[in-house]
Amino acid sequence: MGRNRIWLLGLLLLVVSLTEFVVRGPVRFALASDFNDFKSPYIQTRAWMKGIDPYSPANLVALWPDTGRRLDFLKKDMADGTLVLKHGIPTAYPPTSFVLLAPIAWLPYRLAHPAWLLISLFACVLTVVSLAFRARLHWPEKRSYLFLAFAFALAPFHTGLGAGSLVIVAVAACALAVWAIDRQQDLTAGILIGVAVGLKPQIGLPFLVYYLLRRRWRVVGVAVTLVALLAAIAILHLSLHQTPWIDNYRNDNGILFARGSLGDFTEENPIRFGLINLQVLLYTFIPDRTAATSLALVVSGAMGVLWLVWLRRHESSETELLELSVLCLLSLLPVYHRLYDASLLIFPLAWSMTALSGPLKRWAKGTLFLLLVFLVPGGSALEQLQYSNHFHRLQHSWWWLHFALPHQVWTLFLLTALLLYAMRISTSPSENLDQNVRFRG
């Protein structure tokens, strides 16, 4: 009877997580056709296809599709030069992304919007399934259902899907690449990593670096070749139309980190706790932009050095998921990242499932415990809560500012430290065999 109750509880958790996933992800995006994170790259890609500057605010407003609702802020903020600062559009996506998005941007927006929803939803499912296979999860096992329940309950997935962010497809490409490499399909893996880098460099590059360090030359060669080809096509197309675009591209990049922008981690950004990079946390203790950024780079760099040192101890692919998990976490700490970029947490989640019954089960359970924080969009929710009449005094509480509001960043930092230690004490199968032989001797 107890065993049946456990299975029933597992199935109930899975149903609840899938329901939350659908409501907070696909349904939200379906209802947000007027303004979402997909609309800007869609319009910018159409601008690129026409041979005009994809980073120009004027071109963005001129090509904005009519969805039946007037967005008066567009022309107003474009006229006073604050469109990028206030709304982050047009975004400085790499030119390579326009080549990849061209097939869907060719469609009118009324068709492209639902098409992107289906693509993103399919990508999310592929991410979960491919990592389940890579983690050697078998469907009759309880941990398989636990993995599915956790994966579909991750708030970063919900936020990414609800916003229509490109990150969902980029993470899916990386997850599929990891599975392909495990099956010795290096050509496929290289193409997938190239796609991830082309869409979202901050997501794809850590995987490219990892396989470079692992001397998977074919994977790296294919990925680099594809990215170079995409860049050549994108830039050549604009050059043939004699389109000046570099100045606006630099300007959009610069504004992203300016005071008061969506990427600003200071109090001048009213939604700064929707960010998950380390500067958000450090700035609450050291209210100096330069000092917070410098310290974030130093801390992340020190952890990165430890990762490199302990990476050299492992030669077996058995520790690949753990190594990639740490690298994914490290990539989130030093530079601008929003909550949906934490979709990369699917990799530590997959690793924890492989280690639940092994010598690292304590650290696997610790990982699962910390990941509970990311089952809700905590930073943004708490930020709104403090302005309510009942919780207004929280704004002046020391623990609220330093621990509650940046709790997601604290969690990422602790999770990185925990997995770094697990990586340090983990050994390859050959080392375990040597230890057993010495013990028996």
C-alpha positions in Angstrom: 0.0 0.0 0.0 2.9 2.4 0.9 4.5 1.7 -2.5 1.2 2.5 -4.3 0.9 5.8 -2.4 4.4 6.8 -3.5 3.6 6.1 -7.1 0.3 8.0 -6.8 2.1 11.0 -5.2 4.7 11.0 -8.0 2.0 11.0 -10.7 0.1 13.7 -8.8 3.2 15.9 -8.7 3.8 15.3 -12.4 0.2 16.3 -13.3 0.5 19.5 -11.1 3.8 20.5 -12.7 2.5 19.9 -16.2 -0.6 22.0 -15.5 1.6 24.8 -14.1 3.9 24.5 -17.1 1.1 24.8 -19.6 -0.6 27.7 -17.9 2.5 29.8 -17.1 4.2 29.0 -20.3 2.4 28.3 -23.6 -0.9 29.9 -22.5 0.8 33.1 -21.4 2.6 33.4 -24.7 -0.5 32.7 -26.7 -2.2 35.6 -24.9 0.8 38.0 -25.3 0.8 38.5 -29.1 1.0 42.3 -28.8 4.3 42.5 -26.9 6.7 39.7 -26.1 10.4 38.8 -26.4 9.9 37.1 -29.7 8.5 40.1 -31.5 11.7 42.2 -31.6 13.9 39.5 -33.1 11.1 38.6 -35.5 10.9 42.3 -36.7 14.7 42.7 -36.7 15.0 39.6 -38.9 12.5 40.9 -41.3 14.5 44.2 -41.4 17.6 42.2 -42.1 15.8 40.3 -44.9 14.9 43.6 -46.5 18.5 44.7 -46.3 17.9 47.5 -43.8 19.4 48.1 -40.4 18.0 45.6 -37.9 19.3 47.5 -34.9 17.6 50.8 -35.8 14.7 51.8 -33.5 13.1 53.7 -36.3 13.1 50.6 -38.5 11.7 48.5 -35.7 8.7 50.9 -35.2 8.1 51.2 -38.9 8.0 47.4 -39.4 6.0 46.7 -36.2 3.1 44.4 -37.2 -0.5 45.5 -36.6 -2.0 43.1 -34.0 -5.1 45.1 -33.4 -3.8 47.0 -30.3 -2.1 50.3 -30.4 1.2 50.5 -28.5 1.5 54.2 -28.1 4.8 54.0 -26.2 6.6 52.8 -29.3 6.6 56.1 -31.3 6.9 58.2 -28.2 9.9 56.4 -26.8 11.5 56.1 -30.2 11.2 59.9 -30.7 12.9 60.7 -27.3 15.5 58.0 -27.8 14.5 55.9 -24.8 13.1 52.8 -26.6 16.1 50.7 -26.0 16.7 51.9 -22.5 13.1 51.4 -21.3 12.1 48.3 -23.2 15.3 46.7 -24.5 14.2 46.8 -28.1 15.6 46.6 -30.7 17.9 44.1 -28.9 21.5 43.5 -29.9 21.0 40.0 -31.1 24.0 38.7 -33.1 23.6 38.9 -36.9 23.8 35.1 -37.0 20.5 34.8 -35.3 18.7 36.5 -38.2 19.9 33.9 -40.6 18.5 31.1 -38.3 15.2 33.0 -37.8 14.7 33.9 -41.4 12.4 30.8 -42.2 9.9 31.8 -39.5 10.3 35.6 -40.0 9.2 35.0 -43.7 5.8 34.3 -42.3 3.3 37.1 -41.5 3.2 37.7 -37.7 -0.3 36.2 -37.3 1.2 32.9 -38.4 4.8 33.3 -37.0 3.5 33.9 -33.4 1.7 30.5 -33.1 4.5 28.8 -35.1 7.1 30.1 -32.6 4.9 28.9 -29.7 4.9 25.4 -31.2 8.7 25.4 -31.9 9.4 26.6 -28.3 7.1 24.0 -26.8 8.6 21.3 -28.9 12.1 22.5 -27.9 11.3 22.4 -24.2 10.0 18.8 -24.5 13.1 17.8 -26.5 15.3 19.3 -23.8 13.7 17.2 -21.0 13.6 14.0 -23.1 17.1 14.2 -24.4 18.6 14.8 -20.9 16.5 12.0 -19.5 18.1 9.7 -22.0 21.6 11.1 -21.3 21.1 10.6 -17.6 20.2 7.0 -18.3 16.7 7.3 -16.7 14.4 4.4 -17.3 10.7 5.2 -17.3 9.5 2.5 -14.7 11.8 4.2 -12.1 10.5 6.6 -9.6 13.4 9.0 -10.2 12.3 9.4 -13.8 8.9 10.7 -12.8 10.6 12.9 -10.2 12.9 14.3 -13.0 9.9 15.1 -15.2 7.9 16.7 -12.4 10.9 18.9 -11.4 11.8 19.8 -15.0 8.3 20.9 -16.1 7.9 22.8 -12.8 11.1 25.0 -13.3 10.0 28.6 -13.4 12.8 29.6 -15.9 11.1 27.4 -18.4 7.7 28.9 -17.7 9.2 32.4 -18.0 11.1 31.7 -21.2 8.1 30.1 -22.9 5.7 32.8 -21.6 8.0 35.5 -23.0 8.8 33.7 -26.3 12.5 33.9 -25.6 15.1 32.5 -28.0 16.8 30.9 -24.9 14.4 28.0 -24.9 15.5 26.9 -28.4 19.1 27.5 -27.6 19.0 25.4 -24.4 17.3 22.6 -26.4 20.0 22.6 -29.0 22.6 22.3 -26.3 20.8 19.4 -24.6 20.3 17.6 -27.8 24.0 18.1 -28.6 25.0 16.5 -25.3 22.9 13.5 -26.1 24.2 13.3 -29.6 27.8 13.3 -28.4 27.0 10.5 -26.0 25.8 8.5 -29.0 29.0 9.4 -30.9 27.2 11.7 -33.4 29.7 14.4 -33.5 28.6 16.0 -36.7 25.0 16.5 -35.4 26.3 17.7 -32.1 28.5 20.3 -33.8 25.6 21.6 -35.8 23.4 21.9 -32.7 26.0 23.8 -30.7 26.6 26.1 -33.7 22.9 26.8 -33.8 22.9 27.6 -30.0 25.9 29.9 -30.4 24.3 31.6 -33.4 21.0 32.2 -31.5 22.2 33.0 -28.0 26.1 33.1 -27.7 25.9 33.3 -23.9 24.1 30.0 -23.8 26.0 28.1 -26.5 29.5 29.3 -25.9 30.1 27.4 -22.6 29.3 24.1 -24.4 31.7 25.0 -27.2 34.4 25.8 -24.7 33.8 22.6 -22.8 34.2 20.3 -25.8 37.2 22.3 -26.9 38.8 21.5 -23.5 37.8 17.9 -24.0 39.5 17.9 -27.4 36.4 16.9 -29.3 37.8 18.5 -32.4 35.1 17.4 -34.8 32.3 18.8 -32.7 34.2 22.1 -32.2 35.2 22.4 -35.8 31.7 21.8 -37.2 30.2 24.3 -34.6 32.8 27.0 -35.4 32.4 26.5 -39.2 28.6 26.9 -38.9 28.8 30.0 -36.8 31.4 31.5 -39.2 29.1 30.7 -42.2 26.1 32.2 -40.5 28.0 35.4 -39.7 29.4 35.6 -43.3 25.9 35.3 -44.7 24.4 37.8 -42.4 27.1 40.5 -42.8 27.4 39.9 -46.6 23.7 40.4 -47.0 23.8 43.8 -45.3 27.0 44.7 -47.1 25.4 44.0 -50.5 22.6 46.5 -49.6 25.3 48.9 -48.3 23.5 49.1 -45.0 25.2 50.8 -42.1 24.4 48.8 -38.9 27.5 48.6 -36.7 27.0 51.9 -34.9 23.4 51.0 -33.9 24.6 47.6 -32.9 27.2 49.0 -30.6 24.7 51.6 -29.2 22.1 48.9 -28.4 24.8 46.9 -26.6 25.9 49.9 -24.6 22.5 50.9 -23.6 21.7 47.4 -22.3 24.1 48.0 -19.4 23.4 51.7 -18.9 21.9 53.1 -15.7 18.1 52.5 -15.5 18.1 49.9 -18.3 16.6 46.5 -18.1 20.1 45.1 -17.6 21.0 47.5 -14.8 21.6 45.8 -11.4 21.3 49.0 -9.3 18.2 50.5 -7.7 17.6 52.6 -10.8 16.2 49.5 -12.5 12.8 48.8 -10.8 12.9 45.2 -11.8 16.5 44.4 -11.1 15.7 41.4 -9.0 14.5 39.6 -12.1 18.2 39.4 -12.9 20.2 36.4 -11.6 23.8 37.6 -12.2 26.1 37.9 -9.2 26.3 41.7 -9.4 22.7 41.9 -8.2 23.6 40.3 -4.9 27.0 42.0 -4.5 25.6 45.5 -5.1 23.3 45.2 -2.1 26.4 44.9 0.1 28.7 47.1 -2.0 26.6 49.9 -3.6 29.2 50.7 -6.3 28.7 49.5 -9.9 32.3 49.1 -10.7 33.3 47.4 -7.5 30.3 45.0 -7.7 31.2 44.1 -11.3 34.9 43.6 -10.5 34.1 41.4 -7.5 31.7 39.4 -9.5 34.4 38.7 -12.1 37.0 37.9 -9.4 34.7 35.4 -7.6 33.5 33.8 -10.9 37.0 33.7 -12.2 38.3 31.9 -9.0 35.5 29.4 -9.3 36.3 28.9 -12.9 40.0 28.2 -12.2 38.9 25.5 -9.7 36.6 24.0 -12.3 39.5 23.9 -14.8 41.9 22.3 -12.2 39.4 19.6 -11.3 38.3 19.0 -14.9 41.8 17.7 -15.6 41.3 15.0 -13.1 38.4 13.5 -15.0 38.9 11.6 -18.2 35.7 9.6 -18.3 32.5 10.7 -19.9 30.7 9.5 -16.7 31.4 12.9 -15.1 30.4 14.9 -18.1 26.9 16.0 -16.8 28.5 17.2 -13.5 31.2 19.1 -15.3 28.7 20.7 -17.7 26.4 21.5 -14.8 29.1 23.5 -13.0 30.1 25.3 -16.2 26.4 26.3 -16.9 26.1 27.7 -13.4 29.4 29.6 -13.7 28.3 31.1 -17.0 25.3 32.7 -15.2 27.2 34.4 -12.5 29.5 37.1 -14.0 27.4 38.8 -16.7 23.9 39.9 -17.4 21.3 37.1 -17.3 17.5 37.1 -16.7 15.5 34.4 -15.0 14.8 32.5 -18.2 18.5 31.9 -18.8 18.4 29.8 -15.7 16.7 27.2 -17.9 20.2 25.8 -17.9 19.4 24.4 -14.5 18.0 21.5 -16.3 21.5 20.2 -16.5 22.2 20.1 -12.7 18.8 18.6 -12.3 19.6 15.8 -14.8 23.0 15.2 -13.0 21.3 15.0 -9.6 19.1 12.1 -10.9 22.1 10.1 -12.0 23.8 10.6 -8.6 20.9 9.9 -6.3 21.9 6.3 -5.7 25.7 6.7 -5.9 28.5 7.9 -3.7 27.5 11.6 -4.3 23.9 11.1 -3.3 24.2 13.7 -0.5 25.3 16.3 -3.0 22.6 15.2 -5.4 19.9 15.6 -2.7 21.4 19.0 -1.8 21.1 20.0 -5.5 17.5 19.0 -5.6 16.8 21.0 -2.4 18.4 24.1 -3.7 16.6 23.7 -7.1 13.3 24.0 -5.2 13.9 27.8 -5.1 13.5 27.9 -8.9 10.1 26.3 -8.9 8.6 29.8 -8.4 9.6 33.1 -10.0 10.7 34.4 -6.6 12.8 37.5 -7.3 10.2 39.3 -9.4 7.3 38.2 -7.2 9.0 39.5 -4.0 9.9 42.7 -5.7 6.3 43.4 -6.4 5.2 42.2 -3.0 7.2 44.8 -1.1 5.3 47.6 -2.7 1.9 46.3 -1.5 0.2 48.1 1.4 0.7 45.1 3.7 4.4 44.7 3.1 5.6 48.2 2.4 7.8 48.3 5.5 9.8 45.3 4.0 11.6 47.8 1.8 13.5 49.1 4.9 14.4 45.6 6.2 18.1 44.7 6.1 17.5 40.9 5.6 14.9 41.6 2.9 17.3 43.6 0.8 20.4 41.4 1.3 18.9 38.0 1.4 15.2 37.7 0.5 15.1 39.8 -2.7 18.4 38.4 -4.2 17.7 34.8 -2.9 17.8 33.3 -6.4 21.4 34.7 -6.8 22.3 33.3 -3.4 20.9 29.9 -4.5 22.9 29.9 -7.8 26.1 30.8 -5.9 25.6 28.0 -3.3 24.6 25.6 -6.0 27.8 26.3 -7.9 29.9 25.9 -4.8 28.1 22.6 -3.9 28.6 21.1 -7.4 32.2 22.3 -7.5 32.9 20.4 -4.3 31.1 17.3 -5.7 33.3 17.6 -8.8 36.4 17.8 -6.6 35.5 14.6 -4.6 34.2 12.7 -7.6 36.4 10.1 -9.3 36.3 8.4 -12.6 35.5 4.6 -12.7 39.2 3.8 -13.2 40.2 5.6 -10.1 37.4 3.8 -8.1 38.8 0.5 -9.4 42.3 1.4 -8.3 41.0 2.4 -4.9 39.2 -1.0 -4.5 42.3 -2.9 -5.5 44.4 -1.0 -3.0 41.8 -1.7 -0.3 41.6 -5.4 -1.0 45.4 -5.6 -1.1 
